[in-house]
Amino acid sequence: MRKRSVTIDGHRTSITLEDAFWEELSALARRRGLSLGALVAEVDRAKGGAGNLSSALRVHVLEALRGNISRA
């Protein structure tokens, strides 16, 4: 598990994820031409304030790997 701090809409927050999830999120962000912070903020906005951000990021990675969201 690794904890990282990111800024979302001007606010710092800490997120704890397993290394494999950080690696895949970073790869997804690179493929889309986004910073990791920008991708995290996008996922945070999509969850609409409901639920846990770490969980939403894990689901985002899973959906990307399943091909249910754009990886390009």
N, CA, C and O atoms as a CHARMM CRD file, in Angstrom:
* protein
*
  288
    1    1 MET  N      0.85100  -1.17100   0.00000 PROA 1      0.00000
    2    1 MET  CA     0.00000   0.00000   0.00000 PROA 1      0.00000
    3    1 MET  C      0.89900   1.23600   0.00000 PROA 1      0.00000
    4    1 MET  O      1.93600   1.28800   0.66100 PROA 1      0.00000
    5    2 ARG  N      0.46100   2.20400  -0.75600 PROA 2      0.00000
    6    2 ARG  CA     1.19900   3.45400  -0.82200 PROA 2      0.00000
    7    2 ARG  C      0.22000   4.61100  -0.70600 PROA 2      0.00000
    8    2 ARG  O     -0.82200   4.62500  -1.36200 PROA 2      0.00000
    9    3 LYS  N      0.55800   5.56800   0.12300 PROA 3      0.00000
   10    3 LYS  CA    -0.26000   6.75800   0.28900 PROA 3      0.00000
   11    3 LYS  C      0.36600   7.89200  -0.50900 PROA 3      0.00000
   12    3 LYS  O      1.57500   8.11600  -0.44800 PROA 3      0.00000
   13    4 ARG  N     -0.46200   8.59700  -1.25000 PROA 4      0.00000
   14    4 ARG  CA    -0.01100   9.75500  -2.02100 PROA 4      0.00000
   15    4 ARG  C     -0.97200  10.89900  -1.77500 PROA 4      0.00000
   16    4 ARG  O     -2.15600  10.70000  -1.50100 PROA 4      0.00000
   17    5 SER  N     -0.43700  12.08600  -1.88000 PROA 5      0.00000
   18    5 SER  CA    -1.26200  13.28300  -1.77700 PROA 5      0.00000
   19    5 SER  C     -1.47300  13.85500  -3.16400 PROA 5      0.00000
   20    5 SER  O     -0.53800  13.93000  -3.96100 PROA 5      0.00000
   21    6 VAL  N     -2.69000  14.25400  -3.45100 PROA 6      0.00000
   22    6 VAL  CA    -3.02700  14.88700  -4.72000 PROA 6      0.00000
   23    6 VAL  C     -3.88700  16.10700  -4.42700 PROA 6      0.00000
   24    6 VAL  O     -4.50800  16.21500  -3.36900 PROA 6      0.00000
   25    7 THR  N     -3.91000  17.01800  -5.38400 PROA 7      0.00000
   26    7 THR  CA    -4.73600  18.20300  -5.25200 PROA 7      0.00000
   27    7 THR  C     -5.93400  18.06400  -6.16900 PROA 7      0.00000
   28    7 THR  O     -5.78600  17.83200  -7.36900 PROA 7      0.00000
   29    8 ILE  N     -7.12600  18.20600  -5.59900 PROA 8      0.00000
   30    8 ILE  CA    -8.37300  18.12900  -6.35700 PROA 8      0.00000
   31    8 ILE  C     -9.12600  19.42500  -6.11200 PROA 8      0.00000
   32    8 ILE  O     -9.51600  19.73300  -4.98500 PROA 8      0.00000
   33    9 ASP  N     -9.32300  20.17500  -7.18000 PROA 9      0.00000
   34    9 ASP  CA   -10.03500  21.45100  -7.07900 PROA 9      0.00000
   35    9 ASP  C     -9.45700  22.33700  -5.97900 PROA 9      0.00000
   36    9 ASP  O    -10.19500  22.96000  -5.21500 PROA 9      0.00000
   37   10 GLY  N     -8.13300  22.38400  -5.91100 PROA 10     0.00000
   38   10 GLY  CA    -7.45400  23.25700  -4.96100 PROA 10     0.00000
   39   10 GLY  C     -7.31200  22.71200  -3.55100 PROA 10     0.00000
   40   10 GLY  O     -6.76000  23.39100  -2.68600 PROA 10     0.00000
   41   11 HSD  N     -7.79700  21.50400  -3.29900 PROA 11     0.00000
   42   11 HSD  CA    -7.72400  20.91400  -1.96400 PROA 11     0.00000
   43   11 HSD  C     -6.82600  19.68400  -2.00100 PROA 11     0.00000
   44   11 HSD  O     -6.97100  18.82800  -2.87500 PROA 11     0.00000
   45   12 ARG  N     -5.89300  19.59600  -1.04800 PROA 12     0.00000
   46   12 ARG  CA    -5.02900  18.42300  -0.94800 PROA 12     0.00000
   47   12 ARG  C     -5.77900  17.30600  -0.25000 PROA 12     0.00000
   48   12 ARG  O     -6.49400  17.53100   0.72700 PROA 12     0.00000
   49   13 THR  N     -5.60500  16.10300  -0.76400 PROA 13     0.00000
   50   13 THR  CA    -6.18900  14.92500  -0.13700 PROA 13     0.00000
   51   13 THR  C     -5.20800  13.77100  -0.25900 PROA 13     0.00000
   52   13 THR  O     -4.40600  13.73600  -1.19200 PROA 13     0.00000
   53   14 SER  N     -5.26000  12.84800   0.65200 PROA 14     0.00000
   54   14 SER  CA    -4.39700  11.66900   0.62000 PROA 14     0.00000
   55   14 SER  C     -5.20300  10.47100   0.17100 PROA 14     0.00000
   56   14 SER  O     -6.35500  10.28400   0.56200 PROA 14     0.00000
   57   15 ILE  N     -4.57000   9.67000  -0.65700 PROA 15     0.00000
   58   15 ILE  CA    -5.21600   8.46900  -1.18200 PROA 15     0.00000
   59   15 ILE  C     -4.26900   7.30400  -0.95500 PROA 15     0.00000
   60   15 ILE  O     -3.07700   7.40000  -1.24800 PROA 15     0.00000
   61   16 THR  N     -4.79100   6.21700  -0.44100 PROA 16     0.00000
   62   16 THR  CA    -3.99500   5.01300  -0.22700 PROA 16     0.00000
   63   16 THR  C     -4.48000   3.92800  -1.17100 PROA 16     0.00000
   64   16 THR  O     -5.65000   3.54500  -1.16000 PROA 16     0.00000
   65   17 LEU  N     -3.54700   3.43800  -1.99700 PROA 17     0.00000
   66   17 LEU  CA    -3.84100   2.36100  -2.94800 PROA 17     0.00000
   67   17 LEU  C     -2.66600   1.39400  -2.99400 PROA 17     0.00000
   68   17 LEU  O     -1.54000   1.74700  -2.64400 PROA 17     0.00000
   69   18 GLU  N     -2.93600   0.19800  -3.42100 PROA 18     0.00000
   70   18 GLU  CA    -1.88400  -0.77100  -3.66200 PROA 18     0.00000
   71   18 GLU  C     -1.04000  -0.30400  -4.85400 PROA 18     0.00000
   72   18 GLU  O     -1.53500   0.38600  -5.74500 PROA 18     0.00000
   73   19 ASP  N      0.24000  -0.69000  -4.85500 PROA 19     0.00000
   74   19 ASP  CA     1.15200  -0.26300  -5.92000 PROA 19     0.00000
   75   19 ASP  C      0.62800  -0.60500  -7.31600 PROA 19     0.00000
   76   19 ASP  O      0.78300   0.18400  -8.24800 PROA 19     0.00000
   77   20 ALA  N      0.01400  -1.77200  -7.45900 PROA 20     0.00000
   78   20 ALA  CA    -0.49400  -2.17800  -8.77700 PROA 20     0.00000
   79   20 ALA  C     -1.55100  -1.19400  -9.29400 PROA 20     0.00000
   80   20 ALA  O     -1.60100  -0.90800 -10.49000 PROA 20     0.00000
   81   21 PHE  N     -2.38200  -0.68500  -8.40400 PROA 21     0.00000
   82   21 PHE  CA    -3.39000   0.29100  -8.82000 PROA 21     0.00000
   83   21 PHE  C     -2.74800   1.62300  -9.18700 PROA 21     0.00000
   84   21 PHE  O     -3.14400   2.24800 -10.17000 PROA 21     0.00000
   85   22 TRP  N     -1.75000   2.07000  -8.40200 PROA 22     0.00000
   86   22 TRP  CA    -1.04800   3.31900  -8.75800 PROA 22     0.00000
   87   22 TRP  C     -0.39000   3.18300 -10.12900 PROA 22     0.00000
   88   22 TRP  O     -0.44900   4.10300 -10.94400 PROA 22     0.00000
   89   23 GLU  N      0.23500   2.03700 -10.38000 PROA 23     0.00000
   90   23 GLU  CA     0.91000   1.81500 -11.66300 PROA 23     0.00000
   91   23 GLU  C     -0.07700   1.88400 -12.82100 PROA 23     0.00000
   92   23 GLU  O      0.19700   2.52800 -13.83400 PROA 23     0.00000
   93   24 GLU  N     -1.21700   1.22800 -12.67700 PROA 24     0.00000
   94   24 GLU  CA    -2.19800   1.22200 -13.76200 PROA 24     0.00000
   95   24 GLU  C     -2.84700   2.59600 -13.93300 PROA 24     0.00000
   96   24 GLU  O     -3.09000   3.02300 -15.06100 PROA 24     0.00000
   97   25 LEU  N     -3.12800   3.28900 -12.83300 PROA 25     0.00000
   98   25 LEU  CA    -3.66500   4.64600 -12.94200 PROA 25     0.00000
   99   25 LEU  C     -2.68900   5.56200 -13.66300 PROA 25     0.00000
  100   25 LEU  O     -3.09100   6.36700 -14.50300 PROA 25     0.00000
  101   26 SER  N     -1.40300   5.44200 -13.33600 PROA 26     0.00000
  102   26 SER  CA    -0.38900   6.24800 -14.01400 PROA 26     0.00000
  103   26 SER  C     -0.33500   5.93700 -15.50300 PROA 26     0.00000
  104   26 SER  O     -0.20300   6.84000 -16.32900 PROA 26     0.00000
  105   27 ALA  N     -0.43700   4.66000 -15.84000 PROA 27     0.00000
  106   27 ALA  CA    -0.42900   4.26200 -17.25300 PROA 27     0.00000
  107   27 ALA  C     -1.66800   4.79600 -17.97600 PROA 27     0.00000
  108   27 ALA  O     -1.57200   5.27400 -19.10600 PROA 27     0.00000
  109   28 LEU  N     -2.82700   4.71500 -17.32200 PROA 28     0.00000
  110   28 LEU  CA    -4.05900   5.24900 -17.91900 PROA 28     0.00000
  111   28 LEU  C     -3.92900   6.75400 -18.15700 PROA 28     0.00000
  112   28 LEU  O     -4.30800   7.25700 -19.21500 PROA 28     0.00000
  113   29 ALA  N     -3.39700   7.45700 -17.17800 PROA 29     0.00000
  114   29 ALA  CA    -3.22700   8.90500 -17.31100 PROA 29     0.00000
  115   29 ALA  C     -2.28300   9.23000 -18.47300 PROA 29     0.00000
  116   29 ALA  O     -2.57800  10.10900 -19.28200 PROA 29     0.00000
  117   30 ARG  N     -1.16400   8.53400 -18.56000 PROA 30     0.00000
  118   30 ARG  CA    -0.20100   8.75900 -19.66400 PROA 30     0.00000
  119   30 ARG  C     -0.85800   8.53300 -21.01900 PROA 30     0.00000
  120   30 ARG  O     -0.69500   9.33800 -21.93600 PROA 30     0.00000
  121   31 ARG  N     -1.59600   7.44200 -21.14400 PROA 31     0.00000
  122   31 ARG  CA    -2.23800   7.13400 -22.42400 PROA 31     0.00000
  123   31 ARG  C     -3.25000   8.19600 -22.82100 PROA 31     0.00000
  124   31 ARG  O     -3.48000   8.42600 -24.00800 PROA 31     0.00000
  125   32 ARG  N     -3.85100   8.83900 -21.84000 PROA 32     0.00000
  126   32 ARG  CA    -4.83800   9.88900 -22.12800 PROA 32     0.00000
  127   32 ARG  C     -4.21400  11.28300 -22.17300 PROA 32     0.00000
  128   32 ARG  O     -4.91000  12.26500 -22.42900 PROA 32     0.00000
  129   33 GLY  N     -2.92400  11.37200 -21.92800 PROA 33     0.00000
  130   33 GLY  CA    -2.25500  12.66200 -21.95200 PROA 33     0.00000
  131   33 GLY  C     -2.60400  13.53600 -20.76300 PROA 33     0.00000
  132   33 GLY  O     -2.58600  14.76300 -20.85900 PROA 33     0.00000
  133   34 LEU  N     -2.92400  12.89700 -19.63400 PROA 34     0.00000
  134   34 LEU  CA    -3.28800  13.60900 -18.41300 PROA 34     0.00000
  135   34 LEU  C     -2.22600  13.40700 -17.34600 PROA 34     0.00000
  136   34 LEU  O     -1.46600  12.44000 -17.38300 PROA 34     0.00000
  137   35 SER  N     -2.18400  14.32200 -16.40600 PROA 35     0.00000
  138   35 SER  CA    -1.38200  14.07100 -15.21600 PROA 35     0.00000
  139   35 SER  C     -2.16000  13.09300 -14.34600 PROA 35     0.00000
  140   35 SER  O     -3.36900  12.92700 -14.50900 PROA 35     0.00000
  141   36 LEU  N     -1.46400  12.45600 -13.43200 PROA 36     0.00000
  142   36 LEU  CA    -2.13500  11.54800 -12.51400 PROA 36     0.00000
  143   36 LEU  C     -3.17000  12.31800 -11.69600 PROA 36     0.00000
  144   36 LEU  O     -4.27300  11.82400 -11.46100 PROA 36     0.00000
  145   37 GLY  N     -2.81600  13.51800 -11.26700 PROA 37     0.00000
  146   37 GLY  CA    -3.74100  14.34400 -10.50300 PROA 37     0.00000
  147   37 GLY  C     -4.99700  14.67800 -11.27600 PROA 37     0.00000
  148   37 GLY  O     -6.09300  14.69300 -10.71400 PROA 37     0.00000
  149   38 ALA  N     -4.84500  14.95000 -12.57600 PROA 38     0.00000
  150   38 ALA  CA    -6.01000  15.27300 -13.40500 PROA 38     0.00000
  151   38 ALA  C     -6.93200  14.06800 -13.54300 PROA 38     0.00000
  152   38 ALA  O     -8.15300  14.21900 -13.51000 PROA 38     0.00000
  153   39 LEU  N     -6.36700  12.88100 -13.69700 PROA 39     0.00000
  154   39 LEU  CA    -7.19200  11.67600 -13.79000 PROA 39     0.00000
  155   39 LEU  C     -7.91400  11.41600 -12.46900 PROA 39     0.00000
  156   39 LEU  O     -9.09800  11.08000 -12.46300 PROA 39     0.00000
  157   40 VAL  N     -7.20600  11.57000 -11.35600 PROA 40     0.00000
  158   40 VAL  CA    -7.82800  11.37400 -10.04600 PROA 40     0.00000
  159   40 VAL  C     -8.97600  12.36500  -9.86000 PROA 40     0.00000
  160   40 VAL  O    -10.04100  11.99700  -9.36400 PROA 40     0.00000
  161   41 ALA  N     -8.76300  13.61400 -10.25500 PROA 41     0.00000
  162   41 ALA  CA    -9.82700  14.62700 -10.13100 PROA 41     0.00000
  163   41 ALA  C    -11.02400  14.26600 -11.00000 PROA 41     0.00000
  164   41 ALA  O    -12.16800  14.46600 -10.59200 PROA 41     0.00000
  165   42 GLU  N    -10.77500  13.73900 -12.18600 PROA 42     0.00000
  166   42 GLU  CA   -11.86100  13.32300 -13.08000 PROA 42     0.00000
  167   42 GLU  C    -12.69400  12.21100 -12.44800 PROA 42     0.00000
  168   42 GLU  O    -13.92400  12.25100 -12.47800 PROA 42     0.00000
  169   43 VAL  N    -12.01500  11.22300 -11.87800 PROA 43     0.00000
  170   43 VAL  CA   -12.71700  10.12100 -11.20900 PROA 43     0.00000
  171   43 VAL  C    -13.49700  10.64900 -10.01000 PROA 43     0.00000
  172   43 VAL  O    -14.62400  10.22100  -9.76100 PROA 43     0.00000
  173   44 ASP  N    -12.90100  11.57300  -9.27200 PROA 44     0.00000
  174   44 ASP  CA   -13.57900  12.14800  -8.11200 PROA 44     0.00000
  175   44 ASP  C    -14.85200  12.87800  -8.53200 PROA 44     0.00000
  176   44 ASP  O    -15.88800  12.73500  -7.88300 PROA 44     0.00000
  177   45 ARG  N    -14.78700  13.65300  -9.60400 PROA 45     0.00000
  178   45 ARG  CA   -15.98300  14.35700 -10.09200 PROA 45     0.00000
  179   45 ARG  C    -17.04300  13.36400 -10.56000 PROA 45     0.00000
  180   45 ARG  O    -18.23400  13.57000 -10.32600 PROA 45     0.00000
  181   46 ALA  N    -16.61700  12.29600 -11.21500 PROA 46     0.00000
  182   46 ALA  CA   -17.56300  11.30400 -11.74500 PROA 46     0.00000
  183   46 ALA  C    -18.31100  10.57500 -10.63500 PROA 46     0.00000
  184   46 ALA  O    -19.45800  10.16800 -10.81800 PROA 46     0.00000
  185   47 LYS  N    -17.66100  10.41200  -9.48300 PROA 47     0.00000
  186   47 LYS  CA   -18.34200   9.70800  -8.38800 PROA 47     0.00000
  187   47 LYS  C    -19.34700  10.60500  -7.68800 PROA 47     0.00000
  188   47 LYS  O    -20.15700  10.13000  -6.89200 PROA 47     0.00000
  189   48 GLY  N    -19.30000  11.90100  -7.97800 PROA 48     0.00000
  190   48 GLY  CA   -20.31500  12.82600  -7.49200 PROA 48     0.00000
  191   48 GLY  C    -20.42800  12.95300  -5.98800 PROA 48     0.00000
  192   48 GLY  O    -21.52400  13.15100  -5.46300 PROA 48     0.00000
  193   49 GLY  N    -19.31200  12.84200  -5.28700 PROA 49     0.00000
  194   49 GLY  CA   -19.34700  13.00100  -3.83800 PROA 49     0.00000
  195   49 GLY  C    -19.79800  11.77200  -3.08200 PROA 49     0.00000
  196   49 GLY  O    -19.77000  11.76300  -1.85100 PROA 49     0.00000
  197   50 ALA  N    -20.20900  10.74600  -3.77900 PROA 50     0.00000
  198   50 ALA  CA   -20.66000   9.51900  -3.11700 PROA 50     0.00000
  199   50 ALA  C    -19.50200   8.53500  -3.01000 PROA 50     0.00000
  200   50 ALA  O    -18.74100   8.35400  -3.95900 PROA 50     0.00000
  201   51 GLY  N    -19.38000   7.92100  -1.88200 PROA 51     0.00000
  202   51 GLY  CA   -18.40400   6.85300  -1.72000 PROA 51     0.00000
  203   51 GLY  C    -16.99100   7.33100  -1.47600 PROA 51     0.00000
  204   51 GLY  O    -16.71900   8.52300  -1.33800 PROA 51     0.00000
  205   52 ASN  N    -16.11900   6.37200  -1.42800 PROA 52     0.00000
  206   52 ASN  CA   -14.72300   6.54800  -1.09600 PROA 52     0.00000
  207   52 ASN  C    -13.89400   6.71300  -2.36700 PROA 52     0.00000
  208   52 ASN  O    -14.05700   5.94500  -3.31500 PROA 52     0.00000
  209   53 LEU  N    -13.00100   7.71400  -2.39600 PROA 53     0.00000
  210   53 LEU  CA   -12.20100   7.97200  -3.59600 PROA 53     0.00000
  211   53 LEU  C    -11.27100   6.81400  -3.91800 PROA 53     0.00000
  212   53 LEU  O    -11.13000   6.45000  -5.08600 PROA 53     0.00000
  213   54 SER  N    -10.63600   6.23000  -2.91900 PROA 54     0.00000
  214   54 SER  CA    -9.74200   5.09200  -3.18200 PROA 54     0.00000
  215   54 SER  C    -10.50900   3.95200  -3.84500 PROA 54     0.00000
  216   54 SER  O    -10.01300   3.33000  -4.78500 PROA 54     0.00000
  217   55 SER  N    -11.70300   3.68100  -3.36200 PROA 55     0.00000
  218   55 SER  CA   -12.52600   2.62900  -3.95700 PROA 55     0.00000
  219   55 SER  C    -12.92000   2.99500  -5.38200 PROA 55     0.00000
  220   55 SER  O    -12.89200   2.14500  -6.27200 PROA 55     0.00000
  221   56 ALA  N    -13.28700   4.25200  -5.60300 PROA 56     0.00000
  222   56 ALA  CA   -13.67000   4.69700  -6.95000 PROA 56     0.00000
  223   56 ALA  C    -12.49900   4.55100  -7.92000 PROA 56     0.00000
  224   56 ALA  O    -12.69800   4.20100  -9.08300 PROA 56     0.00000
  225   57 LEU  N    -11.28300   4.81500  -7.44800 PROA 57     0.00000
  226   57 LEU  CA   -10.10600   4.66400  -8.31500 PROA 57     0.00000
  227   57 LEU  C     -9.86000   3.20200  -8.64200 PROA 57     0.00000
  228   57 LEU  O     -9.50000   2.87600  -9.77300 PROA 57     0.00000
  229   58 ARG  N    -10.04600   2.32600  -7.68200 PROA 58     0.00000
  230   58 ARG  CA    -9.88900   0.88900  -7.95100 PROA 58     0.00000
  231   58 ARG  C    -10.90700   0.41800  -8.99300 PROA 58     0.00000
  232   58 ARG  O    -10.56500  -0.32600  -9.91200 PROA 58     0.00000
  233   59 VAL  N    -12.15300   0.85600  -8.84400 PROA 59     0.00000
  234   59 VAL  CA   -13.19500   0.47800  -9.80400 PROA 59     0.00000
  235   59 VAL  C    -12.86400   1.05000 -11.17500 PROA 59     0.00000
  236   59 VAL  O    -13.07000   0.37900 -12.18700 PROA 59     0.00000
  237   60 HSD  N    -12.35500   2.27200 -11.22700 PROA 60     0.00000
  238   60 HSD  CA   -11.97800   2.88800 -12.50100 PROA 60     0.00000
  239   60 HSD  C    -10.92200   2.03700 -13.21500 PROA 60     0.00000
  240   60 HSD  O    -11.02900   1.78000 -14.41400 PROA 60     0.00000
  241   61 VAL  N     -9.91800   1.61200 -12.47800 PROA 61     0.00000
  242   61 VAL  CA    -8.88200   0.74400 -13.05900 PROA 61     0.00000
  243   61 VAL  C     -9.50200  -0.56000 -13.54500 PROA 61     0.00000
  244   61 VAL  O     -9.21000  -1.00300 -14.65600 PROA 61     0.00000
  245   62 LEU  N    -10.33900  -1.17400 -12.74300 PROA 62     0.00000
  246   62 LEU  CA   -10.98000  -2.43100 -13.13000 PROA 62     0.00000
  247   62 LEU  C    -11.79600  -2.25500 -14.40500 PROA 62     0.00000
  248   62 LEU  O    -11.71100  -3.07400 -15.32000 PROA 62     0.00000
  249   63 GLU  N    -12.58700  -1.18800 -14.46400 PROA 63     0.00000
  250   63 GLU  CA   -13.40400  -0.93600 -15.65500 PROA 63     0.00000
  251   63 GLU  C    -12.52600  -0.69500 -16.88000 PROA 63     0.00000
  252   63 GLU  O    -12.86000  -1.14300 -17.97700 PROA 63     0.00000
  253   64 ALA  N    -11.42800  -0.00400 -16.70700 PROA 64     0.00000
  254   64 ALA  CA   -10.51700   0.23000 -17.83200 PROA 64     0.00000
  255   64 ALA  C     -9.93200  -1.08600 -18.32200 PROA 64     0.00000
  256   64 ALA  O     -9.85500  -1.32200 -19.52800 PROA 64     0.00000
  257   65 LEU  N     -9.52700  -1.93300 -17.40700 PROA 65     0.00000
  258   65 LEU  CA    -8.95500  -3.22200 -17.77900 PROA 65     0.00000
  259   65 LEU  C     -9.97100  -4.13900 -18.43200 PROA 65     0.00000
  260   65 LEU  O     -9.62200  -4.96800 -19.27200 PROA 65     0.00000
  261   66 ARG  N    -11.21700  -3.98900 -18.04600 PROA 66     0.00000
  262   66 ARG  CA   -12.29300  -4.77500 -18.66600 PROA 66     0.00000
  263   66 ARG  C    -12.70200  -4.19400 -20.02100 PROA 66     0.00000
  264   66 ARG  O    -13.44300  -4.82400 -20.77600 PROA 66     0.00000
  265   67 GLY  N    -12.21600  -2.99800 -20.32000 PROA 67     0.00000
  266   67 GLY  CA   -12.55000  -2.37500 -21.59000 PROA 67     0.00000
  267   67 GLY  C    -13.83700  -1.58200 -21.57600 PROA 67     0.00000
  268   67 GLY  O    -14.35200  -1.19800 -22.62600 PROA 67     0.00000
  269   68 ASN  N    -14.36200  -1.33400 -20.37000 PROA 68     0.00000
  270   68 ASN  CA   -15.63200  -0.60700 -20.26500 PROA 68     0.00000
  271   68 ASN  C    -15.47300   0.90600 -20.31100 PROA 68     0.00000
  272   68 ASN  O    -16.46200   1.62900 -20.43300 PROA 68     0.00000
  273   69 ILE  N    -14.23300   1.39400 -20.21500 PROA 69     0.00000
  274   69 ILE  CA   -13.96300   2.82800 -20.37900 PROA 69     0.00000
  275   69 ILE  C    -12.77500   2.97200 -21.28800 PROA 69     0.00000
  276   69 ILE  O    -11.99800   2.03400 -21.46700 PROA 69     0.00000
  277   70 SER  N    -12.63500   4.13300 -21.85700 PROA 70     0.00000
  278   70 SER  CA   -11.54900   4.38700 -22.80500 PROA 70     0.00000
  279   70 SER  C    -10.20000   4.32900 -22.13100 PROA 70     0.00000
  280   70 SER  O     -9.99400   4.94300 -21.08400 PROA 70     0.00000
  281   71 ARG  N     -9.28200   3.59600 -22.72600 PROA 71     0.00000
  282   71 ARG  CA    -7.90600   3.53200 -22.22900 PROA 71     0.00000
  283   71 ARG  C     -7.00000   4.39000 -23.09200 PROA 71     0.00000
  284   71 ARG  O     -5.83400   4.59800 -22.75600 PROA 71     0.00000
  285   72 ALA  N     -7.52500   4.89000 -24.19900 PROA 72     0.00000
  286   72 ALA  CA    -6.68800   5.65200 -25.12100 PROA 72     0.00000
  287   72 ALA  C     -6.80800   7.12700 -24.86700 PROA 72     0.00000
  288   72 ALA  O     -6.17000   7.92600 -25.55300 PROA 72     0.00000
